[in-house]
Amino acid sequence: MRWRSPKTNRLVIEQATTRTKTEILAEIETTAVADVCACANHAVIEFVGIERMTPDDTRGFTQDASDRCR
């Protein structure tokens, strides 16, 4: 292993940490977007039949849609 000065080691660690942090944040963002898309798709599919829903079913739909998307 090649010798590095403490300053160089610190820089390498900082760069690796920043790169890892960026990758983690990108993964979180991707997951969040996928969750929102799935939630929206489900709500739209259910909304198509809203005219045939009873008032109780409509309330249940709105509650489910808001709970699912939190």
GROMACS elastic network, one bead per residue, 0.5 to 0.9 nm:
[ bonds ]
;  ai    aj funct       b0    kb
    4     7     6  0.80075   500
    4     8     6  0.59550   500
    4     9     6  0.62018   500
    5     8     6  0.51764   500
    5     9     6  0.62240   500
    5    10     6  0.86189   500
    6    10     6  0.60687   500
    6    11     6  0.85711   500
    7    10     6  0.51263   500
    7    11     6  0.62454   500
    7    12     6  0.87100   500
    8    11     6  0.50392   500
    8    12     6  0.61734   500
    8    13     6  0.86064   500
    9    12     6  0.51203   500
    9    13     6  0.61807   500
    9    14     6  0.85634   500
   10    13     6  0.51151   500
   10    14     6  0.60661   500
   10    15     6  0.85898   500
   11    14     6  0.50334   500
   11    15     6  0.61095   500
   11    16     6  0.85577   500
   12    15     6  0.51844   500
   12    16     6  0.61763   500
   12    17     6  0.85508   500
   13    16     6  0.51238   500
   13    17     6  0.60208   500
   13    18     6  0.85257   500
   14    17     6  0.50599   500
   14    18     6  0.60739   500
   14    19     6  0.85310   500
   15    18     6  0.51351   500
   15    19     6  0.60921   500
   15    20     6  0.85238   500
   16    19     6  0.50975   500
   16    20     6  0.60459   500
   16    21     6  0.84637   500
   17    20     6  0.50892   500
   17    21     6  0.59764   500
   17    22     6  0.85060   500
   18    21     6  0.50294   500
   18    22     6  0.61080   500
   18    23     6  0.86009   500
   19    22     6  0.51456   500
   19    23     6  0.62463   500
   19    24     6  0.86968   500
   20    23     6  0.50625   500
   20    24     6  0.61456   500
   20    25     6  0.85989   500
   21    24     6  0.51341   500
   21    25     6  0.61522   500
   21    26     6  0.85571   500
   22    25     6  0.51839   500
   22    26     6  0.61343   500
   22    27     6  0.86426   500
   23    26     6  0.50961   500
   23    27     6  0.62249   500
   23    28     6  0.86998   500
   24    27     6  0.50795   500
   24    28     6  0.62185   500
   24    29     6  0.86167   500
   25    28     6  0.50367   500
   25    29     6  0.61145   500
   25    30     6  0.85466   500
   26    29     6  0.50779   500
   26    30     6  0.61103   500
   26    31     6  0.85952   500
   27    30     6  0.50528   500
   27    31     6  0.61443   500
   27    32     6  0.85508   500
   28    31     6  0.51229   500
   28    32     6  0.60811   500
   28    33     6  0.85884   500
   29    32     6  0.50453   500
   29    33     6  0.61107   500
   29    34     6  0.85625   500
   30    33     6  0.52032   500
   30    34     6  0.62095   500
   30    35     6  0.86778   500
   31    34     6  0.51092   500
   31    35     6  0.61973   500
   31    36     6  0.86994   500
   32    35     6  0.50969   500
   32    36     6  0.62324   500
   32    37     6  0.86187   500
   33    36     6  0.51546   500
   33    37     6  0.61386   500
   33    38     6  0.85995   500
   34    37     6  0.51133   500
   34    38     6  0.61436   500
   34    39     6  0.85639   500
   35    38     6  0.51485   500
   35    39     6  0.61083   500
   35    40     6  0.85537   500
   35    69     6  0.78967   500
   36    39     6  0.50568   500
   36    40     6  0.60320   500
   36    41     6  0.84815   500
   36    69     6  0.67102   500
   37    40     6  0.51040   500
   37    41     6  0.60080   500
   37    42     6  0.85212   500
   38    41     6  0.51360   500
   38    42     6  0.61549   500
   38    43     6  0.86337   500
   38    69     6  0.89672   500
   39    42     6  0.52106   500
   39    43     6  0.62377   500
   39    44     6  0.86690   500
   39    65     6  0.74745   500
   39    68     6  0.65350   500
   39    69     6  0.57171   500
   40    43     6  0.50999   500
   40    44     6  0.61099   500
   40    45     6  0.85777   500
   40    65     6  0.84068   500
   40    69     6  0.79215   500
   41    44     6  0.51630   500
   41    45     6  0.61484   500
   41    46     6  0.86134   500
   42    45     6  0.52064   500
   42    46     6  0.62257   500
   42    47     6  0.84780   500
   42    65     6  0.81029   500
   43    46     6  0.51643   500
   43    47     6  0.58504   500
   43    48     6  0.87254   500
   43    61     6  0.82623   500
   43    62     6  0.87547   500
   43    64     6  0.88131   500
   43    65     6  0.59798   500
   44    48     6  0.64151   500
   45    48     6  0.56277   500
   45    49     6  0.78018   500
   46    49     6  0.59032   500
   46    50     6  0.69919   500
   46    61     6  0.77221   500
   47    51     6  0.83045   500
   47    61     6  0.81864   500
   48    51     6  0.76704   500
   49    52     6  0.56248   500
   49    53     6  0.68060   500
   50    53     6  0.50884   500
   50    54     6  0.83591   500
   50    57     6  0.84803   500
   50    58     6  0.66981   500
   50    61     6  0.84520   500
   51    54     6  0.82396   500
   51    58     6  0.88855   500
   53    56     6  0.77668   500
   53    57     6  0.54346   500
   53    58     6  0.57853   500
   53    61     6  0.89903   500
   54    57     6  0.50298   500
   54    58     6  0.61032   500
   54    59     6  0.86341   500
   55    59     6  0.62374   500
   55    60     6  0.85765   500
   56    59     6  0.51467   500
   56    60     6  0.61795   500
   56    61     6  0.85747   500
   57    61     6  0.60106   500
   57    62     6  0.86329   500
   58    62     6  0.62295   500
   58    63     6  0.85357   500
   59    62     6  0.52213   500
   59    63     6  0.61050   500
   59    64     6  0.84775   500
   60    63     6  0.50968   500
   60    64     6  0.59440   500
   60    65     6  0.84317   500
   61    64     6  0.50936   500
   61    65     6  0.59806   500
   61    66     6  0.85532   500
   62    65     6  0.50908   500
   62    66     6  0.61523   500
   62    67     6  0.84933   500
   63    66     6  0.52853   500
   63    67     6  0.60266   500
   63    68     6  0.84105   500
   64    67     6  0.51066   500
   64    68     6  0.58332   500
   64    69     6  0.85018   500
   65    68     6  0.52129   500
   65    69     6  0.62723   500
   65    70     6  0.89945   500
   66    69     6  0.53300   500
   66    70     6  0.66290   500
   67    70     6  0.56414   500
